[in-house]
Amino acid sequence: MSEAVNYYAVYDFEILPYALGDVLTWNIQTAIRCEEAGRKRVEVLILADPQYPSSIYQRDLVFAENAPLFFNELFGAFGTHPHLGNIHIFSKREDLLEFLHKAAEGDPVTQDVLDDYRTVLAGREDSDALNTYFIKYIYSHDRINAFAEENGRVPLLTSSAGCEPDIDGVLRHALAGKKVVVIHPRLRQLDAGLKGEHTHFRDSDFLVWYEFLRGAIAKYSDVQFVVVGRMQEKPIALLRLPNVTNLRAMGLGLGHEITLMLKSHLFIGTSSGFAAAANFSTVPYFVTKMNKASYEAYGIPEHADRLPFATQNQILVSSPESVEMLEGLLEKGLAGVEAAEAVGGSRRSDLSAKAFIKNQDEHLGAFASTHRFFVDDLQNDQEIAALVEQEISDAAHAAAAGDSEAARRTHARIEKLFPQLAGRHNQLDGLPDATKSPLRHMQGNIRTRIRPAANLVSRIRASMRRGTLIDDVSRRLMRVIGS
């Protein structure tokens, strides 16, 4: 019989919470159990059964109708597991139990997991039984601290599976030349969708954080803050600050946020889910608003300034937040830190489909899924210019065929909707004076026919300059095959 390599771990959402910090801590706890059992990887078994959508503690929030959304939002956290094998998602408890029963045959380690799971299932309406299981597999750091004392380390979170290509692009372009500071001011009181009024005491002081961030625009011009978490929790005023970036506005998600944090220069945020990500990383951090319950879970004295396995630049802060305190933490955390190399200077500023395609091609990594690394006015105007170019071209062709009025109507319509394009888009600006011209009509047809080929040549040249031609071709072939 071959030596067992898998450790099986169960995350049943009727037993354990929909909570970022709990999933991340569970990742570490099960990674430790995996190592202690002499196994190499963790097979993650997730139960998202609509018959049992949530535990007795979250039934006022998570129902069969919205449970899949909560799970989808949280899924990226499971991808950060230090010893991730496969992720198995079950929609029926009977299927999970059958799978785990087969895995436990002749394997006492997996049999223990199965026995524990069956025991808590029998008491899933009993708060004492649920709490005992939760404390054992998530809440208590006693096992983590003991492992750290014996081994001088703990397993650390990894980039969420599949998210690195996009985050590498964000760092190379949108955040190029900046010291990247990930922040998480907890403002749950804004997020009515998550309820939890009894936890609002853990929220940050909005005025303190806003004043700190606004003052940092000039004082720390080389710093770009990336605010993480649900956008519903983030004040629009904060998101509109020029030195604050939000990945979710770029179409990215939780897995991307954790991945960026692991690659950032510093994390500052309250004792909450994202703080757990910092705890189990090498990233310098200051976790603020530490409370008594957090210290109890960590198994350390109240007001202690470090976890037992933390490095010298990973600090817990229990004193009240203030602008002066946040400025001091920022300066201390970034002392000696060099900004990333400014490689994002090739960005085109002219408005045309050609410029838009060039920016997409140059900013898109070989295996990235997104190109929207910018959400500023220039990106907005380039997107509009690219989207209306066909209408402008059609209007020019109409004028060349003798219908100058159609060209003027198109010009008036676009300029009314998007006045910021006036004087900046040559083809649009030329429509009011467009007249019948056989040569112009022929040139327009030629441009329309050769544009795809010209775009392809441009992309090949860009790939050759970057030295990523093979990767880029492979990516595009995979997209064609996938479609």
N, C-alpha and C positions, 0 to 999 in steps of 0.2 A: 504493500500500500504506500503510495507516494505521500510525502510530508505535506500537511495542510498549509496553505499559504494565505487563505482568506479568513478575515474576521468579519462576522456578520453583525450589523448594527441596525436597529429598527427605530425609525422616527414616525410614530403614529400620531396624527394630529388630533385624535380624540384623547390622547394621553399627554402629549407634549404641546407647548404653545406655538402659535404663529408669532414668532419674535426673533428678530435678527440676532441679538446678543445670545439668546439661548441656542440657536442653531450653530453659531460659530463656536461657542463653548462646548457644545455637544461634539462638534468636529474634533476638538482637541482631546476631550475626554475619551472618545472612541479610538482616536489615534494612539493614545497612551495604552488603552486596553489591548489594542492590536499589537503594540510592541511588547507589552508584558506577556502576552500569550505566544510570543515568538512568531507572529504572523507578519506578512509583508504588505498586505493591502486590505482596505476596508470595503466590503460590499455594502453599500448604503441601500437599505430597504425602506422606502417611503410609502406610507399608507395615506391616501387622500380619498377616502371612501365617502361618497355623498350621503350614505346612511348614518355616518358618524363624523360629521364635519368638524366638530370642535369639542374641547373639554368642557367640564362644568364651569370653568372659569372664564370662558370666552363665548358662551352661547348667546350672550346679548350682542355680540359683534359679528361672529362668523356663522353663517347658515349654509345650507346646501346650495342656495342660489349664488352666493358670493364667495364660497370657499375656494373654487378654482382660481379666482383672481388673486386672493391672498397668497395662495400657493405659488402662482406664476411670478408674483412680485418677489417672493422670497427664494425662489429656486436657485438663483445665482450664488447664494450663500453656501449651499451644499457643494458647489463646484470648487470651493477653496479648501477642501479637506486635505490635510497633509499627506495622507496615504490613500488617496482615492483610487478605488478599483472601478467598479461599475455602479451606476445608479439605477436601481430598479424601482419603478413607480407602479403601485398597485391601486386599483380602484375598488377592489373587493377584499375584505379582510380574510375571507376563506382562502383566497389565492395566495396571499402572503403567508398565512399559517402553513399551507401545504408546501410552499417553496421552502420555508424555514425548517419544517419538519424533515424534509428530504436532506437538506444541508446538514442537519444535526445527526444524521445516522452515522454512528461510529465516531463522532467528534464531540467529546465532552465539553469543549469550550463553547461551541455553538449550542449544545444542549442547555448549558447554563443561561445563555441569552434567551433561548426559547422559553425556559422555565420561568425566568424573571418576567418575560413579556406576558405569559399566560397568567401569572399571578396578578399582575396589575390590571389585566383585562377583567379579571373576576371582580375587582374592586374599583372599576373605573367611575362609579358614581359616589365613591367614598373619598372625601378630601384627604383623609389621612393616608390612604393607600397611594393616591396620586402624588401627594407631597413627598412621600418616602421614595418613590421611583424618580421623581424630578430631582430631588436632592442628590440621589446616588449618581444619576447619569448626566446631570447638568449643573445644578446650582452650587454644590459644595466644591471648593477648590482644594479640599484636603488631599485628594489623590494627585492632583496636578502639582501641588507644592511638594508632596513627598517624592514624586517622580523627579522633580527639579533638584531636590536636595541630593538624591541618590545619583543622578546622571549629569548634573550641572547644566541642564538644558530642559526645554520642553519642545514637543513638535510645534512647528510654526505653520501658520496659514500660507497658502500659495495663491498665486493669481487665479481668479475664477476661470474655469476651463473655457477656452475659446475667446476670452476677452482681451488678451494681450495685444493682438494686431491693432485693434482700434485704439487702445490706450497708448501704444507706441506712437501712433499717428498724432494723437492729441498732444503728447509731450513734445514731439518733433516740430509741431506747427503752431497750434493755438497757444501752447505754453512755452514755446521756445524762448530762451533768453530770460526766463523767470525762475525765481525761487518758488517752488510750488508748496503751498500750505493748505492742507485739507482741514476744513472746519466743520463742526456739527454743533451749532447752538440749538439746543432742544427747545422747540416752540410748539409743543403738541396741542396747546390750547387753540391754535388756529385750525387744526385738522379735525373737524367734526366727524369725519368718516371713520376715525379710529376710536372715538369715545375715550374712555380711560380718564375721566375727570379726576379720579382719585390719585392719578400720577402727575397732575399738573404742578405739584410742588417741586418736581424735579426740573421744571422748565428753566431756561436761561433768562436773563434780564435783557429784553430786546433793546432797550435804550443803550445799555452798556455796549452790546455787540455792535449796534448800528453806528454809534459814535466812534468806536474803535476802528471799524472797517472804513468809515468815511474819512477819518483822520489819516488812515494808512495810505490813502490814494497818493498824497504828496510826500508823506514822511517815509514811506517804504515803497517807492516807485518800482523797485525790482521784484516785488512780491506779487504773486497772483494767488488769490484765495479760491479754493474750490469747495463750495458748500454741498454737502451730501445729504441724502435722505429724501423722503417724499416731498414733491414740490408743494403739495397742499399745506405743508407745515412751514413753508418758507415765505416770509413777507415779500410781496412784490417789490417794495422799496429796496429791500436788501438785494434781491436778484438783479435789480437795475444798476447797482453800483458798478462802475467800470472795472474795478479790481476784483470783482466776484464772478466766477464762472460756475455754471451748473451743467453737469453732464447730461441730465435728463432732458434739458432743452435741445441737446444735440441728438436726441433719439436713443441715448444709451441708458443702461439700467443699473441695478444694484450690483451685479457682478463686475461691471466696469468701474463702479465707484470704489469697491473694495480693492480691485486691481490697481487703480490709480493711487489709492492710499498707500499700498505696499511699495509703490515706486516714488512716493513723494519725499520732500525734504523734512516735513514736520506735520504732525497732527495736533490740533487743539480742539477739544470738544468735551461736552458734558458726559457724565457717567451714564452711558446708554449703549445701544446696540453697536454703534460704530466704534465706541471705546473698546469694546471686546475685540474688534478686529485689530486695533492698535496694540492691545495687550499681548496678543499672540503674533507679534511681528518684530522686525528689527528696526522699525521706523521710530525715530525720536518722537516723543509725545508728551503732552500735558493733558491729563484727564481732569476736568474741573467739576465742581459741584458734587464731589464725593459725599455720599450719605452713609448713615449707619448701616443700612441694609447691605450696601455694596461691600463695606469692610467686613461684615459678617460672612458674606458669601465668599470673599477672597481669603478668609481665614487668617486675617492679619489685624493688628490692633487698630482701633479707630484713630484717624489722623496720621497713620503711617504714610510715608511719601513714596513708597515703592512696593511693587509686588515682589515676592521672593525670587523670582526668576527674571526680573527686569534689569535692563542695563542702566548705566549711570545717567543716560539722557532720556529715560522713560520715567516720568514723574506723575504722582497722584497729588491733586490739589484739593484741599477741603475748605480753604478760606473763601469768603464770598467773592464773586466776580466783580471787577471794576475795570474801567478803561485803563488805568495805570497798571493793574495787574496783567491784563492781556498784552499790553505793550511790552511789559517786562518779560513775559513768557516768550513772546515772539522774538525779541532781541536775543534772549538766552538760547532759544532753540535754534536760531539761525546763525549763531556766532561761528564764523569760520566756514560757513556753507557757501559754495560757489554756485551761481545760477547755471542752468543748463545752457549749452552752446546755442546761440541764436542762429538756427538754421532755417527759420521760416521767412526769410527776407525775399523769397522769389514770388511772393503773392502778387498776382496781376490786379491792377486797379481799374483798367478800362472796362467799359460795359459792352459785352458782346457774347454771343454763344461760344465763340472761339476762346475767349478769356475764361469763361465759366468751365468749359471742358478741360482747358489746360490746368486750371486750379484743381479740378477734381482728380485729374490724372496724376499730377505731381504730389498731391497730398494723400492719395489713397495707397495704403501699403499693399503688399502682395496678397495678403490673406485677410485684409480688413473687410468689414461689412458696411462701413459708413465713410462718407467723405465730409460730413458736416461738422468740421472742427471749429467753425466760426459761426457765431449767431449775431453778428454786428450789422451795421447799416450797409457796409460794402457787400457782405454776403447776400443780404436781402436784395440789394439793387442788381447784383449780378444774376441772381436767380430769376428775378423779374425780366431782365433783359434777355436771358436765354429762353424763357417761356413765351415771350411775345415776339421773338425774332421771326417766326414763321408768318405771323399776321403781318408784320412789317414787310417781309419779303413778298407776300401775296399782294399787298397794297402797291408796292413798287412795280410789280409785274402788271397789275391792273392799269396803273398810270402809263406804263410803256405801251399797253394795248389801246390807250386812248381814254381811259376812265380816270381822269385826274381827281374827280370828285370823290371817288372811293378812297383814294390815297389820303385826301384831306380829312375824310370822316374817320379813318383809322387813326391818323395822327391826333385828331381832337379827342378821340375816345381814350387812347392810351395816355396822352398828356394829362387829361382830366383825372384819370384814376391814379397815375403815378407821376406827379409833377416833378419829382426829383430826377427823372431821366432827362428832362429838357436840358439841352445844351451839353449833354454828356454822351449821347448816343447818336452817332453820325447818321446812320440809316434812318432813324426816327426823325431827326431834325430835318432831313432832306425831303420828307414826304410832301409837305405843303407845296413845294416847287417842282415835284415830279411831273414830267410831261412825256408825251408819246415819243418813243425812241426805239426803232427796230434794233439798233446795236445794243442798247441798254437791256432790252428784253432778251436778246440772245445771250448777253453776258450773265444776266440773272439766271437763265436756264442752265448755263454751263456751271455756274457756281453751285446751284442746287444739286446738280448731278455729281460733281467732283467732291463736294463737302465730305461725304462719308470716307472717301479714300484719303483725303487730306487729314481728316481727324485721326485715321488709323496710323498714317505716317508720323504725325505729331506724337502720338502715344508711344510708338515704337522708339522714336528718338529719345523721348523722356525716359523710357525704361532703360535704354542703352546708357544714358548719362548717369542714371542711378546704379547701374550694374545689376538690375533686377529683371532683366528681360525674360529669363526662363521662368522665374516665379510669377511674373505678371501674365505671361502666356498661359501658364498652368492654371492660374486663378480664373482667367476669362474662359478657358475651356471647361473648367468645372462648373462655372455659372451657366454656360450653354447646355451642358449635359443635365444639370439640375433643373433647368427650366423645361 
